[in-house]
Structure formats: C-alpha cells, structure tokens
C-alpha cells in the first residue's frame, strides 16, 4: 500500500514561502489504477514527484510504501518507474536499443539472449514488438509514450508513476494509452496517472481530485458526480471553483471514510479475483464492504438484472455529498490490505534476483556505448565534436 500521511510541500524562502501541497492524507492499495486529476496548477505533478522523492522544497509529513517510510528507506532500483510527460529517448537510437540501455543501467547480470528476450517481451506488452528496429526520431507521439512506458516497465517496477502521459495526444492515442495503463495495473503493480483529461474515468479503480494543493475527493469514479453534485463530470472543474480549497478540504475530511473504505475493500476483491485467475487459492470475495457499501464491480454487474437499477440508486443516495449539513452518517470500516508480496507472478520473481544496481564501471560503459551510437548516427554532431576537439585548437594556434 502507498500511504501519504499529512504530506505538505512549501517553496520559497522567508516571507515568500508558499504552500504547494497541504495536508495530503491518502491511502492507495497495491495492484491499483489511480487517476490524479484537477485543474492546471493544482499540484498534480508535484504530488507525483513528492512520491518519487525528486521534488524541490520543504516537505512535511511522511510517505510510506509497503510499510516502509521513504524518508529513511528509499525505493529499490527496480521497485519504481517514473514516466515523464515528454519522451527522454534519444532520436538516433532504435526502439530496441532504448529499452535495452534502460534495462542495463538498472539490472545487473542481464545480457545476451536473456536481455534480447526481455526487450522483445516488453515491447510486445506495450504493442510495439514490430517496431523494435525503428528509429525513435520517426515515431509518432503516441508511440513515443508507449516507448517511455516500455523503458520503465522492463524492470518490472511495483509502482509506476505517469506524469501527463496522454497530454497532447489525439483521442484514439489517448484511449490506447489509458487502456494500456489499466492493463499494466493488473500485473502486480500500482499505477498512478496524472492527467487533466476527464475521459475514461470508468477505467480507474479510484480517482484523486486535487484543488489548489488539497484533496477534494478520493474514491471510485462512479460516485464522483454524486459527491460533487454535478450532472456531468465535464462540469467538475467549474464546480471546484464554487468553494475555497479550505472548504473542500474540510468537507472531504468529514466524509472521507465513507468513500475510501470502498477503495480498499474493492482492492481486496480484485486481488482475490486475480489470484483465482492465475490458479492461486483464496477466500471467496465478499459482495459488500464492512460499511455495507456494495463494491462498484458488483453494482455494474447487477445493473443489467431486473429491479437492480433502483437498488443502485438507493446505494448511491446513502453516500454523503460535499457540503452536507450536520454530522452526516457514520461509517466504520477496517482498512485492511493483504500483503501480496509472496503472490507475485513470474515476472516479479524473475526480476527480484537482479534488483542490485550494476556497478559504476558497467553503467559507465553502457552510457559510453549509447553516446557513441548517437554520435555515429548523427553526422552533424560527430563533425561538430571533431571540430571542437581538433579544429578549434588549430584556429587558436
């Protein structure tokens, strides 16, 4: 489980200190697909970088991953993957070379046929198996996003952080990327995707809504319209402007348990179904949470049967809405997530023996080889370097 406990972030100095994140308190189960949405400048990417440990500023609070405090014990080299908004692959390299160099920089002792097989399987997983020999520079925007995902998932990370990987893409490419992320989340990993888009929310297990650095909502997508009192989720960002960040934060703290308990129990349900699918023994999943709230998958399944539409509407009506007066209903649910570290698929167990980073010399050789290929295939850069090294001293002399 990923857990953020009262995480805040401040930037600036002296009297010019500004809060970017304020009291973020969130629990997200493993093997989960979460969207982090909100208006531009609300702190989505900053939150992702805070989890990854690459943000600048003064931090408060703690981030825990699988029970470990990341302020004292960082992620392992193959435990986390971070996909930035823009591609960092070199245009002069091929798709296969890009993934291969990424793997060799992270995983020790993988070479030859084993490395080639891993690269091929990874590219096939993201739908780019036939493009293994194509230059990165000629790829489309959507293909470069797929390549960026392949470069990260090749080492089988348990948590995958994606920062606006669908921004700037056409509707078809965005749909393909979101479906790909959804599939990746079902393979023993947590996927957090920062996005400004409100399309395909039904594919996410949960949605975290940020507004000017505070949590306004974290729950299943099918209850968002009810909570924010909007008929269409396209009106969500306009609805957020109706109240101050402090008001949204206060409202969410009041009703958080009613929504977040469903996320955790839903994750347990998905884990058990996944275990049964791969032939593992497990208890039969419960149809309801400890709070008496039906799991979203159960709701969707029963909507097609006679008379269940009214039951679904009655269930949603039981959940509180933002800004309800009074103390509201009391929900009690024990947040329990089973440790699935021992139930990993073959992919995870295979990589577990190679989690140690390669040595300094091995990494240096990979970088040198990659730089040589880039120079050799970019004649302009090659001639420029030769000119700087040889021609400039001659001119000076």
C-alpha positions in Angstrom: 0.0 0.0 0.0 1.1 3.6 -0.7 0.2 5.9 2.1 0.7 9.6 2.4 0.3 11.0 5.9 -0.3 14.7 6.2 2.1 15.5 3.4 2.7 19.2 2.7 5.2 21.0 0.5 6.4 24.6 0.7 8.5 26.5 -1.7 10.3 29.9 -1.4 12.2 31.5 1.4 11.4 33.8 4.3 8.2 35.7 3.9 7.8 34.4 0.4 7.1 30.8 1.4 4.1 29.4 -0.5 2.3 26.1 0.1 2.0 23.8 -3.0 0.6 20.8 -1.2 -1.4 20.9 2.1 -2.1 18.0 4.4 -2.4 15.3 1.8 -3.7 12.2 3.6 -4.3 9.3 1.1 -4.1 5.5 1.1 -3.8 3.7 -2.2 -3.7 -0.2 -2.3 -1.2 -2.2 -4.4 -2.3 -3.5 -7.7 -4.4 -0.4 -8.2 -5.0 2.1 -11.0 -5.5 5.7 -9.8 -6.0 8.9 -11.7 -4.8 12.2 -10.2 -6.9 14.9 -11.7 -7.6 18.6 -11.1 -7.3 22.0 -12.8 -3.9 23.2 -14.1 -1.5 24.2 -11.4 -3.3 22.3 -8.6 -0.2 20.3 -7.6 -0.8 17.0 -9.6 2.7 16.6 -11.0 4.2 18.0 -7.7 2.4 15.2 -5.8 3.8 12.6 -8.1 7.4 14.0 -7.7 6.9 14.0 -4.0 6.1 10.3 -4.0 9.1 9.7 -6.2 11.4 11.8 -4.0 12.5 14.2 -6.7 10.7 17.3 -5.7 12.4 20.5 -4.5 11.1 22.4 -1.5 10.5 21.9 2.2 8.4 18.8 2.9 6.3 17.9 5.9 4.6 14.6 6.7 5.6 11.1 5.6 5.2 8.8 2.6 5.1 5.1 3.2 5.3 2.3 0.7 4.6 -1.3 1.8 5.1 -0.2 5.4 8.5 1.5 4.8 9.0 5.2 5.5 10.5 6.5 2.3 12.2 9.4 4.2 14.5 6.8 5.7 14.4 3.9 3.3 14.1 4.7 -0.4 12.7 2.7 -3.3 14.8 -0.1 -4.6 16.4 0.4 -8.1 13.8 -1.8 -9.8 10.9 -1.0 -7.5 9.7 2.2 -9.0 9.2 3.5 -12.6 8.7 7.2 -13.5 7.4 8.2 -16.9 7.7 12.0 -17.5 5.4 14.0 -19.7 7.8 14.2 -22.6 10.0 11.5 -24.1 13.6 11.2 -22.9 14.5 8.6 -25.5 17.3 9.7 -28.0 16.0 10.1 -31.5 19.1 8.5 -33.0 18.6 5.2 -31.2 16.3 2.4 -32.2 13.3 1.4 -30.1 15.1 -1.8 -29.0 18.3 0.0 -28.1 16.4 2.5 -26.0 14.8 -0.3 -23.9 18.0 -2.3 -23.8 20.1 0.6 -22.4 17.4 1.4 -19.8 17.5 -2.2 -18.6 21.3 -2.5 -18.5 21.5 0.7 -16.4 19.2 -0.8 -13.7 19.6 -4.5 -13.7 22.8 -6.4 -13.1 23.9 -9.5 -15.0 21.4 -9.4 -17.8 22.9 -9.8 -21.2 22.8 -11.9 -24.4 19.7 -13.9 -25.2 18.1 -13.2 -21.9 18.3 -9.4 -22.5 17.0 -9.7 -26.0 14.1 -11.8 -24.8 13.2 -9.3 -22.1 13.3 -6.4 -24.5 11.1 -8.2 -27.1 8.6 -9.3 -24.5 8.4 -5.8 -23.0 7.9 -4.1 -26.4 5.2 -6.7 -27.2 3.5 -5.9 -23.9 3.1 -2.2 -25.0 2.2 -3.1 -28.6 5.5 -2.1 -30.2 7.0 -5.5 -30.9 7.1 -4.9 -34.7 8.9 -1.5 -34.2 12.0 -2.9 -32.4 14.4 -1.7 -35.1 12.7 1.6 -35.9 14.4 4.9 -35.0 12.9 6.8 -32.2 13.0 10.0 -34.2 10.4 8.8 -36.7 7.9 7.6 -34.1 4.6 9.3 -33.5 3.6 11.0 -30.2 1.6 8.0 -29.1 4.4 5.6 -30.0 6.9 7.6 -28.0 4.7 7.4 -25.0 4.5 3.7 -25.4 8.2 3.5 -25.7 8.6 5.6 -22.5 6.4 3.1 -20.7 8.4 0.1 -22.1 11.6 1.7 -20.8 10.2 1.8 -17.3 8.2 -1.4 -17.0 11.1 -3.6 -18.4 12.5 -3.8 -14.9 9.0 -4.8 -13.5 8.5 -2.0 -11.1 5.9 -2.5 -8.3 4.8 1.2 -8.6 4.6 3.1 -11.8 4.2 6.9 -11.8 3.0 8.5 -15.0 3.0 12.3 -15.4 0.6 13.5 -18.1 1.5 10.7 -20.5 -1.7 11.3 -22.5 -1.4 15.1 -22.9 -1.2 16.4 -26.4 -2.4 13.1 -28.0 -5.3 12.6 -30.3 -8.4 10.9 -28.9 -7.5 7.5 -30.3 -4.0 7.5 -28.9 -5.2 8.7 -25.5 -7.7 5.8 -25.4 -5.0 3.3 -26.3 -2.6 4.6 -23.6 -5.2 4.6 -20.8 -6.2 1.1 -21.7 -2.6 0.1 -21.7 -2.0 1.6 -18.2 -5.2 -0.2 -17.0 -3.8 -3.5 -18.2 -0.4 -2.8 -16.6 -2.0 -2.1 -13.2 -3.4 -5.7 -13.1 0.1 -7.2 -13.2 1.1 -6.8 -9.6 1.8 -3.1 -9.7 0.3 0.2 -8.6 -0.2 2.7 -11.4 -0.6 6.4 -10.6 -1.5 8.5 -13.7 -1.6 12.3 -13.5 -4.0 13.7 -16.1 -6.0 16.7 -16.9 -8.5 14.7 -19.0 -11.8 13.6 -17.7 -12.2 10.9 -20.3 -12.1 7.2 -19.5 -12.5 7.7 -15.7 -14.5 4.5 -15.6 -11.3 2.5 -16.2 -9.7 3.7 -13.0 -10.1 1.9 -9.7 -10.0 5.3 -7.9 -9.8 9.0 -8.7 -7.9 11.5 -6.6 -9.1 15.1 -7.2 -6.8 17.9 -6.2 -7.7 21.5 -6.0 -5.0 24.1 -5.2 -2.9 21.6 -3.3 -5.6 20.0 -1.2 -7.6 16.7 -1.6 -11.1 17.4 -2.6 -12.1 13.8 -3.3 -10.5 10.3 -3.4 -12.9 7.5 -4.3 -14.3 5.3 -7.0 -15.2 7.2 -10.2 -18.9 6.1 -10.2 -19.6 8.2 -7.1 -17.9 11.4 -8.2 -21.0 13.1 -9.7 -23.0 12.3 -6.6 -20.3 13.7 -4.3 -19.7 17.0 -6.2 -23.4 17.3 -7.1 -22.9 17.6 -10.8 -25.0 16.0 -13.6 -22.0 15.8 -15.9 -18.4 15.3 -14.8 -17.3 17.7 -17.5 -18.6 20.4 -15.1 -16.3 19.2 -12.3 -13.5 21.8 -12.7 -16.1 24.6 -12.8 -17.7 23.1 -9.6 -14.4 23.2 -7.8 -14.3 27.0 -8.3 -17.5 27.4 -6.3 -15.8 26.8 -3.0 -12.4 27.6 -1.5 -9.7 24.9 -1.1 -10.1 25.0 2.7 -13.8 24.4 2.3 -13.2 21.4 0.0 -10.6 20.0 2.3 -12.8 20.3 5.4 -15.7 18.6 3.5 -13.5 15.8 2.4 -12.1 15.1 5.9 -15.6 14.9 7.1 -16.8 12.2 4.7 -13.5 10.5 3.6 -14.1 7.2 5.4 -17.4 6.7 3.5 -15.6 6.6 0.2 -12.1 5.4 0.9 -13.2 2.2 2.7 -14.8 1.1 -0.6 -11.5 1.5 -2.4 -9.6 -0.8 0.0 -12.3 -3.5 0.0 -12.5 -3.2 -3.7 -8.8 -3.8 -4.0 -9.1 -6.9 -1.8 -11.8 -8.2 -4.1 -9.7 -7.6 -7.2 -6.7 -9.3 -5.6 -8.7 -12.4 -4.8 -10.2 -12.5 -8.3 -6.7 -12.1 -9.7 -5.4 -14.9 -7.5 -8.2 -17.2 -8.7 -7.5 -16.3 -12.3 -3.8 -17.4 -12.0 -4.7 -20.5 -10.1 -3.9 -19.3 -6.5 -6.1 -20.4 -3.6 -8.1 -17.7 -1.8 -11.2 -17.0 0.1 -14.4 -16.2 -1.8 -14.7 -12.4 -2.2 -17.3 -10.6 -0.2 -20.0 -8.7 -2.1 -20.2 -5.8 0.4 -17.8 -3.7 2.4 -17.7 -3.7 6.2 -19.7 -0.5 6.0 -22.4 -2.1 3.9 -21.4 -0.4 0.7 -21.5 -2.6 -2.4 -18.4 -2.9 -4.4 -18.5 -0.9 -7.8 -17.9 -4.1 -9.8 -20.9 -5.7 -8.1 -23.0 -2.7 -8.8 -22.1 -2.7 -12.5 -22.8 -6.4 -12.8 -26.3 -6.2 -11.3 -27.4 -3.2 -13.2 -28.4 -5.4 -16.1 -30.8 -7.6 -14.0 -34.4 -6.7 -13.3 -35.1 -4.3 -10.5 -31.5 -3.6 -9.6 -31.2 -0.1 -11.0 -33.3 1.2 -8.1 -31.1 -0.6 -5.7 -28.0 1.0 -7.2 -29.6 4.5 -7.0 -30.6 3.8 -3.4 -27.0 2.8 -2.6 -25.5 6.0 -4.1 -28.1 8.1 -2.2 -26.7 6.7 1.1 -23.3 8.3 0.4 -22.9 11.9 1.7 -22.4 14.8 -0.7 -19.9 17.6 -0.3 -21.2 20.3 1.9 -24.0 18.3 3.6 -25.1 19.9 6.8 -24.9 18.1 10.1 -22.6 15.4 11.2 -23.6 13.1 8.4 -23.9 9.3 8.6 -21.2 7.3 10.5 -19.2 4.7 8.5 -16.9 2.3 10.2 -14.6 0.1 8.1 -11.4 -1.5 9.0 -8.8 -0.7 6.4 -7.0 -4.0 5.7 -4.9 -4.9 2.7 -3.4 -8.3 2.4 0.3 -8.5 1.7 0.7 -9.8 -1.8 4.5 -9.8 -1.9 4.6 -13.6 -1.9 1.9 -13.9 -4.6 3.8 -12.2 -7.4 3.7 -13.5 -10.9 6.7 -14.9 -12.6 7.6 -11.5 -13.9 8.2 -10.1 -10.5 10.0 -13.1 -9.0 12.3 -13.2 -12.0 13.5 -9.6 -11.6 13.8 -10.0 -7.8 17.1 -11.7 -8.2 18.6 -8.8 -10.1 17.5 -5.8 -8.0 21.1 -4.7 -7.3 22.3 -1.9 -9.4 25.1 -2.6 -11.9 28.5 -1.3 -10.8 29.9 2.1 -11.7 32.1 0.8 -14.5 29.2 -1.3 -16.0 26.9 1.7 -16.1 29.7 3.9 -17.5 30.2 1.5 -20.3 26.5 1.5 -21.1 26.4 5.3 -21.2 29.6 5.4 -23.3 28.2 2.9 -25.8 25.0 4.8 -26.1 26.7 8.1 -26.6 28.9 6.6 -29.3 25.9 5.3 -31.2 24.2 8.7 -31.0 27.3 10.5 -32.3 27.9 7.9 -35.1 24.4 8.2 -36.4 24.2 11.9 -36.1 26.8 13.1 -38.6 26.3 16.8 -37.7 27.1 16.1 -34.0 30.1 14.0 -35.0 31.6 16.6 -37.2 30.9 19.3 -34.6 32.7 17.3 -31.9 35.7 16.7 -34.2 35.8 20.4 -35.0 35.7 21.4 -31.4 38.4 18.9 -30.4 40.8 19.3 -33.3 39.8 22.4 -35.4 39.4 24.9 -32.6 43.0 24.4 -31.2 44.3 24.8 -34.8 42.4 28.1 -35.2 43.7 29.3 -31.8 47.3 28.4 -32.8 
